[in-house]
Amino acid sequence: MKSAPPPREVLPWNRFGDASRELAQVVVDSGWMPDLVIAVARGGLIPAGAIAYALGVKAMGTMNVEFYTDVEETLPEPQVLPPMLDTSVLAGAKVLVVDDVADSGRTLEVVMRLLRTGTTPGAGPHTVTPAPEHLPAEARSAVLYTKPQSVIEPDYTWRSTDRWIAFPWSSLPPVTATANTEA
């Protein structure tokens, strides 16, 4: 017998825009402003773009990290994947790292350790660590959701929940070819 799916929190597209702006407002109200926004791909791509627009920050980068392979299924350790961020642009910058959720927090922990110290054990065979002279002046993190079991407390969070989150960009399966395709 198949077990029931975990309880879900649904973030619809029409609420996502408000959530992103509210999270950006929390950052602004803290008195700190980033020079650069880094998205943790893939889940953080859309929130990072929305938050960067709301903050008026045009400089953006991406760190590709794989950890979750399915609902409640992960790799043994988060893996930083190519293409790699050009770390030379980080030197002396104030960097805001954005992801959709700090669930276990292990992905965000890997990214933040990499940006704060230039090291990250177990981050994958392709990881390029920034040279000490390329480290940002300061790196902070922002997520839409934080879960109670997260091993890292993000600097900025929109909401806390213990539920599985259905994000509008990842709640449907990937698009596949239709059986009736005509050229």
N, C-alpha and C positions, 0 to 999 in steps of 0.2 A: 504494500500500500504506500503510495506516494504521500510525503508529508505536505502539509499546507505551506504555501509560500509565506515568507516572512512579512510582517506588517510593513506597509509602505507609506512614505510621505511623498505626495505628488507635488512637484513644482511645475505648473503649467507655463507655457510661453508668456501669457499675459501677466503673470506674477513675476517672472524672471527679470523683466526690465526694472520693476520696482525694487526687487531684491538687490540687483546690481547697483543701482543708484543709492539705495540705503546703505549698502556696504561701503561704497565710495565715500559717502557722507561721514561714516564712522572714521575712515582714514583721515579725511580733511579735518574733522573735529578734534582729532588727536594732536593736531599741530605739526604733523610730519607729512612731507610730500615727496613721493618718489621721483627720480629722474628717469627711471626705466621700469617697465612692467615685464615680468617673465611669466609666461603661461606654462603650467605643467601639463604637457600633452598626454592624452587627448582631452580628458575631462575638463581641464582648466582653460582650454583654448577660447571657448565662447565667453565664459565669465571674465577672463582676462581682457578680451577685446572690449567688452561692455564697460568694465571698470576703468580701463585706460581712457576710453572716450569720456566717461563721466568725470574723470580727474583732469582731463585735458592733456594727458601724457601721450605723445606720439611715438616715443622710442619703445619698441617691444622686442622681445626675444622669446624663444621656446626651448624648454628642456623636455626631451622625450623620455618618459619613464613608464615602464610596464611593470605592473604588479598584479592587479586584478585580471583574471582570465574569464570570470563569470560571476554570477551572484554568489557571494561568500566563498569564492575559489580564488586562491592566489598562488603566485610562484613562491618558492622558499624565501627569496629576497627581492626587493625592488631592483630592476635592471635599467640603468641609464642606456638609452639606445641612440645610435646615430640618426640624423645628422646632429653634430654637436654645436652648441652655442659658441660663438666667437667670444671667448672670455676676455679678450683684450678690451672690449667695450665696457667691461664692468669696473675697471680701475677707478677707484674713488667715487663711484656713483652710489646713490641711494636707490636700492632695488626693492620692488614689491613683487613677491612671488605669489601667484594666484592659482588656486586649484578649486575644483568644484566641492570637494569634501575631504575632511581629515577623518577618515574612517578608523583604520588602525593607526593612522598617522605616520606609518613607516615610509611611504613615498615622500611626503613632505619633509620628514626628518632627514632623508638622504639628500634632498635638494638643498635644504637649509644648511646642513653640515658642509656640503660641497661649497656653497657660496660664502659661508662664514669662516671656514678654516682651510678650504682647499683640499680636504680629504674626505673620503667617504668609503669605509670598508664595505665590501660586498656589493658595490653599485654596478657591477657588470664589467665584462672584459673590454668594452669599448670606451669606458669612461675616460674623458680627458679632464684632468683636474687643473684648475686655474693656477698659474704661477703666483707666488705671493704678491708680486707687484700688480697683478690683475684682479685681486680681490676687491669687491665693492667696499665702500666706506661703511655701509650698513645695509643689511638685508632683513626685511620683515616679510611676514606672510599674511595672506588674506584668503579665506575660504567662505563659500556660501554656508556650508554646514560643518559642524564639528560633532563628533560622536563622543560619548563619555569614555570609551575605551582607548581613545587616541593617545599615543605615546608622546605626542607633542601638542602643546597648546598654541594654536595660531595666534598671531598678534591681533588679528581682526577676524571676527566671525559674524555672519548675519544671523544664523539660527543654530541651536543645538537640538539634536534629536538622537534617539536610539534606534530609529527605524531605517530600513533600506529606503533610499531616495530614488524616486523615478524622475530623472531629469528629462526635459522635453527633447534634448538632442540625443539621448541614448535609451529611451524607453521602448523604441520599436526596433525590430531586428533589421539587419542590413538589407538594403535594396538588392533584389536579384533580378535577373532577366526574366521577362514574362514569356510564357510559352508561345504566345502569338505575336512574335515580333516580325514586322514587315519593313523592308528597306524602302 
